[in-house]
Every structure is written in C-alpha cells, then in structure tokens.
Amino acid sequence: MRVLGVNAVFHDPAAALVVDGEIVAAAEEERFSRRKHGKRPVPFSTWELPELSARWCLEQAGIDAADLDAVAYSYDPTLGRSLDTTDPTAGEWEGLRTLYAERSPRFLRTALPGLDPGIVRFVPHHVSHAASAHLAAGFDDAAVLVLDGRGERSSHLAGHAVDGDLRVLATQDLPHSLGLLYEGVTEHLGFLRSSDEYKVMALASYGEPTHLEALRRLVHTTGNGGFEAPAVDWTAFAPPVAPGGTWCEAHANLAASVQARLEEVVVELGCWLHERTGSPNLAMAGGVALNCVANSHLARCGPFRRIWVQPAAGDSGTALGAALHVAHQLGDRVTPMGTAALGRGFDDRQVEAALRTAAVPYERPADIAVAAAEILAADGIVAWFQGRSEFGPRALGHRSLLAHPGRAENLERLNDVKGREQFRPVAPMVLAERAADIFRGPLPSPYMLFTHEVEPAWRHQIPAVVHVDGTARIQTVDRRDEPLVAAMLDAFEARTRLPVVVNTSLNTAGRPMVDDPRDALECFGSAPVDALAVGPFLLRRPGRPHG
C-alpha cells in the first residue's frame, strides 16, 4: 500500500509517505517554504497544507497522487465541538469542523492534482500521535502516552498497543491541557506561545520551584488516567514579560515551578498507565514529549524499563503517525523507524552545481570528516550539511553547527551566531560506545530527547555543553548508522583527546533549519561561521581557523 500522511492543523504542517509499511520520506513544510513552523503570519491559519513537502514525498518514491491507495489526514472533524477556550473562538471551531468535513478531500485534490478524494481518511489527532510512537518504536507491546496542547477536543491519550493495535484507556477533554498550561506560561514570559516552550525549559534551570505547592493545588491527576490543568493567572506568580524584554529571578522561579510540576504529573500519569498495561515499554509523542527534562525524570523515577520518544513528537509527526496507522489498518506490516534522516538529500553533482552557481571558492579535501575535525580542533565553527535532512526539530548531524566543547566561551559564541538568548544550552554529540563514560542517563539517546548528568570529572573538560544544572541533552552516534559523523568524532578526538563535539541546529533565529545547499550557502554567507562542509566539499572563510 502507498499511504501519504498529511498534517495541516494548528501548526507544523508536514507530509510523510509510507510504502508497503516502509517509511520512504517525511518532511516539514517549513523546510520548503522557509516559514518557521510552516505558518503565515496570521493568528490562526489552519489551511496551510503541506503542498511542497507532499509533492516531494511523492517524487521521492517516483509516484504521483493518482498512484496513492490512501491519504491519511491527522485530524478528524467529526470529533470537533464548541470550546470556550483559547483561539479560535467557539464559533470558529464549529465553522472549522464543518469546513474540514465538507471540503478537506476537495482541497487536498486541488493541492495534489490527480488525487481521488474518496481515498482520504481522517485519523484522530491523538491517534496519529500515538501511532507515530508505538508503530515507529517497534515494540510488540507498549504503553502509549500522548500529551500536547490540543487535538479535536482533548489534550491527552493513554493507551496500550499490542502487535500494532491500539486500545485507548484514557483521554483528557479540553480545556484541561498540560500543553496549553506550558504554552500559557511561555507567553507570559515573553516568548512565542506555541513554539518557544523549550526556552522555558532552559530558563527553568536558572530558578527554584518556589511556587510548586501552589501549582500542586491547581494542577493534579484525577486517579482515572486524566488530570486537571485549568487556565492559570500567571500574574499572581510573576509580572509578565514583554516580547524581547528581560527576565529576573522571579521569572526563572516561575519557569522552574511549572517545569517541576509538569515532571511530577507526567510521572503520575506514567505510573497509572503502567498499572493498567503491565508493559515494560513506553512509547511517547505529542508536543509535551519534546520536553527532554520531563522525559528524563520519567525514565529515572517512573516504572518503565524502556522509553521511546518519537523524534518528531510535535504536530509534524502526526503526518507520519496517520500514514503508519492507515498502513497498518490496510494490512501492511509496518517497519520500525530506524532513523530521523527522512528528508531531502542531494548527491555530489547537485551540491557542486549549487556551489558553481553561487560562484564561491571551494575545495574537495581527501576526507571531509578529517578536514572538518581539524577546523574544529583549531576552535573554528563548522556548518555541517550531510546526507538527508532530519525529520523533527533536532539537528542530528545532518544539518548541524559544530564547535569545540572544551572552550566555555563557545556557548556564548554559538548563541551569538544563531542570534538567540544566552541562557539557551547547546548539545553534545558523542559516539554511543563512549557515552556511558561521560554521561549518566538513558542510553543510547540518538534523538536528543533526554537529558543526562555529566560526570563531574568531565564537566571542566567539555564546559560548552554542560548546562547550568550540570546536565546535557546528548546525542549518541552509532557508527554503523552514521559512519561519516563517527569519522569526524574519531578525528576530533585524535587531535584533542575529547570524544565530544558541540552540535546545534544549522539555522539562525526565526528561520527553519537549512534544508538544501542554497539554504546552507545563505546561512554561511550571513552568519560568522568559519567553514561549511557540504557533502564532500569545503568552503572556508578567509582569515578564520583552518586547522
């Protein structure tokens, strides 16, 4: 079966293609449109279909819309209802429900000429999230936990998946939502409401949970798999911060309090779910599952032996989940997700053509991994563009900015390069076989979805990647899956005796990660980066460290 998955609701529109149970391609629309989170600058733009990414997915498989057996849309309009909550208004919800039910198939056909509207299937939002986790994880038996801001009418799903079939055990109706709770405090602290939650997570490490008892009274589990998380007047805890404003201790304490309460509630929900399923495995998705600190708290304090989190846990991942769900329903045996490198890739000929068009000087060293390692060892910053782009918000060694971890000032330097807040951490990448010597926490961790304590003996050796609380959000590299990244790490260690390299996403503030060679050239041209390693080719900035 050939199943195209589509997400176009709320934010992060994306497309994914599953053929005969195999994930062929998956990509966010933002990588093509160059609009962060794939949305135009309007308050609520539901009809941002992933036209460009969907067409690319079909091209990747050499098929067109008429060849599809099904299109899985990760929203079920029949589940919508009037809601007296946040945007959109209650009346708009009813209008959107009707619009989806009557027009979605026709609108998809406009975007994908040749599509038969009769093959469009609506998959509930949280079922799509759940499928993106339990079907992609490869567990035969798994508890499933989905937490996000909102779906059609709920914000949470707890279930049990056995041999690919999901049994829903509990849901939580809106307006109670842990995701919306976190969105609310994100906005109160001066960040973008539905895309900057990770900044609150970073800020929390600078504060103390002084409001934890008050939040425990407001936000709590209900004993039946659900929870209460009403809207909170955050001004009772700290004054609001205007966009672009500054933060003080009170704001860091508020962030720490909300983060701590989120971690407690997630563990309580996990314990309830484990009691009902008895499964040693947990598969997670939904935007809240991108909170790597909460994930680590659950791994440390919860009852599960193994936890797998979808790398694209936010709404973009529902495109993949919807496709996997429908493929399973149609009888295909779904192959687990072995990599997040599911986006666009470019061969050497295409890369060199882009370099020639740009008329920039470049070279082709004998070994690009060694050449990059030499520049890193000399304290240069390297833009690293290799292979297929990552699906999800994390740069995992395909669209990355790399730097020396042994110089504490490189944290500030990278944040300046990216134009972002100085309290934001950067991440270490390390070979999987070396990780346990340096970091304590869930291993392996190939998708940067957990935090790890840095062994005290190593903290002064790799200060650029150690957060203020002594942790790091690591990426472990399996040399069998990532031979080029492994070769770069080997070459860097041979020159520095450090088995770790700084890794952060290859983009600047407000822009999506680079996706094609032209994006990489534009970023290299506008940011103070010392070198660009794009495929086998190397561009050097004159007068900068060359190794």
N, C-alpha and C positions, 0 to 999 in steps of 0.2 A: 504494500500500500504506500501511496505517496500523499503525505499529510503536511499541509502548510499551517503553522500556528501563527496567530496574529494577536498582538496586544495593542490596543489603541485607546484605552480608558485611563483617565486621570493623568498619568504621566508615563514617561519612558516607553513610548511605542517601540515595538520590536517585532521581528519576524523570525521564524525558525522552520526548518524543513526536516522531516523525518521520512526516510525511505526504507521500506522493509524493516522497520524497527531500529534503524541506524540513524543517529543524528548526523546529518550531512552538513548543515550550516545553521548558524544563529547569529544575529547581529541587531544591535540597537539602531534605530533610525537616526539618532544624533550623530553617528559616525559618518553618515552620508550627507545629511542636511547641514551639519556643523552648528546646529542649535542645541545647546545643552539640555539634556533630558527630553529632547525632541519636541519641545513645545514652542509655539509662537508666543510673543509677549502679550498675552491676554490673561485675564484672571482664571478662566476655565475653558480650555479648548479641547473638548472631548473628541472632536472629529479630526485628530491628527493621525491619519492612517500611515503605517509604515510602508508607503508605496515603494520607496527606493530600496529599502532593505529586503522587502518581499520579492521584488523583481530580481535582486542579486541572488537571493537564495535559490530561485528557480534556475537562474543562469548557471549557478554552481553545479547543479545537477543535470544541466542540459535539457531541461523540460520547460514547458510553458503552462499557463494557467489551465488550459484545456486538458492537460495530462493529469491533473490532480484528482485523487479519489475523494479527498475531503479537505475542507478548510476549517480549522478549529479556532473559534473566536473566544478569547478568555474573559467572557462576561456573559451572563445570562439575563437578558432584560426582563424575563418573566418573574425574576426574583426581586425586582426593584419595588420600592414603595416610597410614600411620602415620608420625609425625615425632617424633623425640626432641629437640624444640627448646623454644621458649617456649610460653606459654599459647596455645591449650588443650593439654591433655596428649595423649599419643599415643592413648590410649583414647577420649578425647573427639573426636579427629579422625575416628576410624573411625565413631563414632556420628553425627557431623555429616554425614559422607559419605552414610551410609545414609538419614539423615533428609532430606537435600536430594533425593536420587534418588527417594524414595518419596512425599514429602509436599509438595515445593515447588509443583507445579501446583495441588494441592488447597488449599494455604494461600493462594496468590495468588487463587484463586477466592473464598475467604472474605473477603479484603480488597477484592476488586473484584467485586461481585455481577454475575452475567451472563457472566463470563468463561468461555470454553471452555478447560479445562485442556490440551486437545490442541494448542493453538497456542503453548504455552510452549516456547521454545528456550533451551537452556543454551549460553552463549558463554563460552569460557575467559577467565579474568580478565585475563590479559595480552594476549590477542587483543582484548578490549574496550578496554583501554588503548590499544593500537596503533591501532585503528580510530578512537578519539576524536581521534587525532593526524593520521594520514595521510589519512583521509577528510574530516576537518574542515578541514585545511590547504588543500586544493585543488591540491596538487601532482599532476601526472600521473605523475611518477617521484620516489620519495623513499626514502632510507634511513629506517628506523624504529628508535628506541631507547626501550625501556621499562625503567625501573628503579624499584623500590619495595621495600616491606618483604617482602611475601609474596603469592603467589597461591595456587593449589591446592597446588602442590608446588615452585614455583620463585619466583625473585625478579627475573627479568630476561628480556627478549626482545629480540633483534636481528633485523631483517628488512628486506625490500626490497618496496616496494609500487609496482606499475605498473598504471595505469588502475584503481585501486581494489582490485586483487587483491594480497593479502599472501603473500609467501613467507618462512617463518621460517628464518633462517640459524643462529641460536644461541639457547640458553636456559641459564640457570644454576639448577641444583637447589638447594633449601634443604639444609642450614642456612646456606649462604653467601649473604649478603644485604647489600648496601650500605645499604639502608633500615633493616634491623634493627641494623646497626652504628651508624648515626646515632641510632636510637631508644635504643640502649643507653647511649650517652654522654649523650643528652638526659636520661634518667632519673638517671644518675649525677650530673649537675649540678643535680639538684633540680627538674627540670621534668616535665611530664606526658609519658609515654613516647611516645605515638603521635599527639601533636597539637602539641607545642611545639618541634619541631625548628628552626623558624625563629628561635627565641630563641637557640639555639646558634650559628646562622649569624651573628646580630647580635653575640653575645658574642665570636665569633672575631676580629672586627676590633680588639678591645682587647688581643689577645695576640700572641705569636710562636710559630711552629710548631716548638717546641723538641723535640718527640717525633717529628718527621717520619721520620727514619731508622728508628726502631723500628717505626713503623706501616708503612713500606715493606716491612719483612720479614714482617709479619703479613698485610697486605692487598695483593694484587697480581693483575694479569691473568695469564691462563694461555696466551695465544697462540692460542686457538681460539675467541675471542669470549666467553669466560667469565672468571671471576675467583675468587679465594679470599678470603673475608672471614669468618673464623671468629669465634666469640664471644671477646671480649677482657676480661681482668680490668683494669678501668679504675682500680682502686685502686693499681696499680703506677705510675700516672702522676700521680694527684692524689687526695686524700681525697674521699669522697662528700659531697654537699651535701644536707642535709635539706630537704624541701619548705618553701619560704618562708625558707630560710637565705640566707647571704650568700656572695659569690664573691670569690676573691682572684686574684692574678696566676697562680697555678698552674692555676686552673680556666680562665681566659681562654687560657692557653697550650695547654691540652688541647683546647679548642674550636678554636683556630687550627690545631692539628696535624691533627685529624680533618677539618676543612674542607679543608685543603691537600691531604691525601691523597685525599679524595673527588674534588677537582678533577682531580688527576693521572690517577686511574683512569678517570674519565669521558672525558677526552681520549684515553687509550689505547684505550678501547672504541670511541670515535668514529672513530679512525684505522683500526682493524681493519675496522669496518663500511664505511667509505668505500672501502677497498681492495677489498672484496667486491662492492660495488654500483656504484661509479663515479658515483654520483649526486651532483650538486652540492647537493641539498636534503636536509635532515634534519627529520623530524617526531618530537617527543618527548612522552612522557606518563609517568605514574607519579609517586608522591609525591616522589621524588628530583628530578624535573623542576621542582618548585616552588622548588628551591634556585637562586635567581637569580644568585648569585655563581658557582656552578659552571657555569651556562648561559653566563654572560659569558666565563668562562675558556675554555670550549669554542669559543665564537664567535671569540675572539681568537687562540687557539692551535691550533684544530682545522682540518680540511681543507674544511669545508663553506662554500659561498657564502651559503646562506640556511638559517636555523633557525627553525622554527615550533614553539611550545610550546602545548599545549592549556591554556587559562586555568583550567579545572577539571581540572588534571593529577592530582589525588589520586583517591581511590576514587569520589567523587561523579561524576567524569567517565566512569566505566565504564558508567553508565546510558546516557549519550549514545552512547558508543562501541558498546555492544551493539546499540542501536537502529539506528545507522548501518550496522553490519556486517550485520545481518539484512536491512535495507532493500536494501543492495547485493546480497546473495545472492538476494533475491527479484526482482531485475531493475530496481529503481529507480535512476535516475541521481542520485547524492547531490550536493546543492548545498553548497559550502563554507560554513563557519561565518563569517559576516560580523560578528558582534557577540556579546558575552557577556551582553547585556541580554535574557535569555531567561526571566526570572522574572515575578513578578506586577507589574502596573501598575494604576493607579487613575485614573479620569477626574476632572475638576474637581468634578463633582457628588458623587462618592463622598468625595473629600477634604473638601469643605466640610461634608458631612453628619457626618463624623467630628469636625471642629472644633466644630460646633454641639453635638454630643452631649457633648463634653468641656467645653463651656461656658467656653472660653478666648477672650480677646480676640485678634482677628487682623485683618489688613488685606489688601487686594488692590492692591499697587502697580501702577503703569503698566507696569513692566518688572521682573520678579523678578530677572533677571540683574544689572541695574544696581543694584537695591536691595541685593542680597547683596554685590556688589563694594564698595559704599560702606561697608558694615559691616566688611568685611574690611580695607579701606584704613584704617579707624579702629582697627584692631587688635582687632576682635571675632572671636569664633569662631562660625562658621555651620554648623548642621546642614543638610545639603543632601539633599533627598528628591525625586527627579525621575524620571519615566519608569518603565520596567520594571527590576526588581532584577537584579543581576549573578549569573550562574551561576559558582560558584567562590569562592575565599577572598579575592579582591581587590575593594576598593571602587574603582570606575572612573568616578566622577562621577554615580552614580545613588543610592547610599546612602553618602554621604561626610560627614566632618567637614572643614571647610575653615578655613584660617588664613593669616595674613600670613607669608611666608617670610623677610622681612627682619629679623626680630627673633629672635635666637638663643634667647631665653628661651621662645619658643613651643613648642620641642620639649618642655621640661620641663612646660610648661603643658598641652599636649595629653596627655602621658603621665599627668599628674595627673587630667585629665578622664576618661581611659579606665581609670585605676586599674591601670596596668601598669608594668613595670620601666623605670627611667630610661635604661638603655643601648639601649632599642629606638628605632630611627630612624623618621621619618615620611617620606612620599614627596612629590616634586613632580609636579604636572601642568603641562604646557606644550603650547602649540599645535605641531603637527607641523612647521609651516614655520619655527618659531623654535628648535627643539630643537638643531640642529647648531651654532648659535651659542654654546650654553651647555654642552652635554654631548657627551662622546666615547664612542661605543659603538654597538651595533646599533640602527639606526633604520629605520623607525619602531618604536616599542615601545608598542603600545596596551594591553597587558595586564599591565604591571609584572612581567615575567618575566626581565628582565636588569638588571644594574647598569651604571652609566655613570660615568665620571670627570667631575667638574665642572671646567670650565675655571678655571684659577687666578684669572683676572680677575673671575669671578663668585662665588667662594666667600664673600667677605666681604659680597656683596650679598644672598645668599639663605642665610644660615647655618643657618636652622632645618631645612633639608632636606639639609644636607651631613653625611654620616656621618663618624665619626672618621677613617676611612681616605681621605677626600676623594672618596667616591663617593656616588651617589644612585640609588635604584631608581625610575626615572621612568615616567610615563605620558604618552605623546604623544596629543594630541587632534586628530583630523581634523575640521575644521569642517563638512565635508559629512555626517559621521556623527553628530556631537554639536554641533548648532548652538547649543543653549542653554548648554552648558558653554563653548563657544568665545566666546559673547557675554559671559559672566561674566568670562572671562580677558581679553578685549579691554577691558572696562570697568574691570577692576582695573589693567591696565597703564596705561590713560589717566590714572588717579589716582595711581599710584605709580612709573611707569616700570619696573616689574618684570613680565616676561611669565610669571611662575611663581606658582602658588598651592600651599600645602600641602594635601595630600589624604591622609586616613587613614580607616579604616572607621568607619561610624556605629554604634558599639556601645560597651559598657563591658566590663571584664574578665570573662571567663567567660560572656558572653552572645553569641548569634549576632548578626550584623548585623541591623539593623531591616529589616522587610520590608513591613509595611503601615502606614497612617497612625497607628493606635493605638500600634504599637511606637515610632514616631517621637515621638509625644507623651509616651510614658512615659520615653523616653530624655531628651528635652528637659526634662521635669519633674524628673528626678533628677540630671542632670549640669550642671555650671556652664558651660553653653553660652549665648552671647549672643543668638542668633536661630535660628529654624527656618524655612527656606524649603521649604515642602511644596507641590508643584505651583505654582500662581500666587499662593499665599497666603504671608504672612509673619507670624510671631509674634516679638515682641521681649520680651526680659527687661527689666523696668523697671530703670533706673539703669545700664544697660550701654551700650557704644558703639553708636551708632545711625547713624553716618556723617554 
